[in-house]
Amino acid sequence: RRRRERGRRVRRVAMRARSRSRSQSVEPASTAATAATESPVRIERTRANGAVAIVWLESEPVNSMTLELWSALADALTSLENDSTVEGVIFASGLKRAVFTAGNDIGELYAPRTTKKRYHAFWMTQTRFLSRLLKTRLATVCAIRGACPAGGCVVALCCDYRVQTTVGTFGLNEVALGIAVPKYWAELFLDRCNDRVKGEYLLQIGSLLRPNESKALGLIDEVVGEGALMAAAESAMERFLKHPAIARATTKDTIRAPFSAKWLAYGEEEARGGWKMLNEPRVIKALGGVLMRLSGGKAKL
């Protein structure tokens, strides 16, 4: 009997230990799941009737454009497009520092740190979002505070109106990082640029422009002081919204839908070609160098 009783006590202790182990293993997963639901963008409704929304990009420290950020932007656009009371959207940065976005996260492009499957999802998510943003029924204004290279630049170029602070940068600087400018990003940039020859030169040397230089080339519509940025963006939005919404949206779709459709159709081919390019030794070396610079030499490649 004593042996049986000891056996029961041993089993009870073992069961309690396993129970504690299971509860401890669940906790981190639960915490991670909670963290994963925190969106890098926030939607704020303005105007008394809520007809205008501000989409704040709030992924500290520099709004690096990861798969998660592109997905959140796509979800925000879908939500606003599906709300018949919303007529316009302003994109703005809610960061502590003066950065709209730092562009695509290099970790999403550095082949040794990602996978073919994730890169495909990353590229197609941003392509679907950008090609849809270009022709959305909503009036769109981009309020650019500070730096706006690469991915942030193309978000702005897809909008109907762009206003930037007096201190900042703007452009597609992929070549300076060692990679090619995506085809439809380049075409959109040149469409917006009032000097195509100068625009082609800027793309080939990966140059970033100061706000007044961008305005002179037609890439930016308005340059204001930082304190006046949101007021200028809201004023631009009001100019769009004083016109009949259906007439404005239909005209926009007529102008932009063909380009948008070609852009989206090219996405799969571009994703395949992009993954091949990112696996080239010269590109891995170049992007590895960028990661090292950004990390102050601390990145583990």
Secondary structure, 3 states (H helix, E strand, C coil): CHHHHHHHHHHHHHHHHHHHHHHHHHHHHHHHHHHHCCCCEEEEEECCCCCEEEEEECCCCCCCECHHHHHHHHHHHHHHHCCCCCCEEEEEECCCCCECCCCECHHHCCHHHCCHHHHHHHHHHHHHHHHHHHHCCCEEEEEECCEEEHHHHHHHHHCCEEEEECCCEEECCHHHHCCCCCHHHHHHHHHHCCCHHHHHHHHHHCCCECHHHHHHCCCCCEEECHHHHHHHHHHHHHHHHCCCHHHHHHHHHHHHHHHHHHHHHCHHHHHHHHHHHHCCHHHHHHHHHHHHHHCCCCCCC
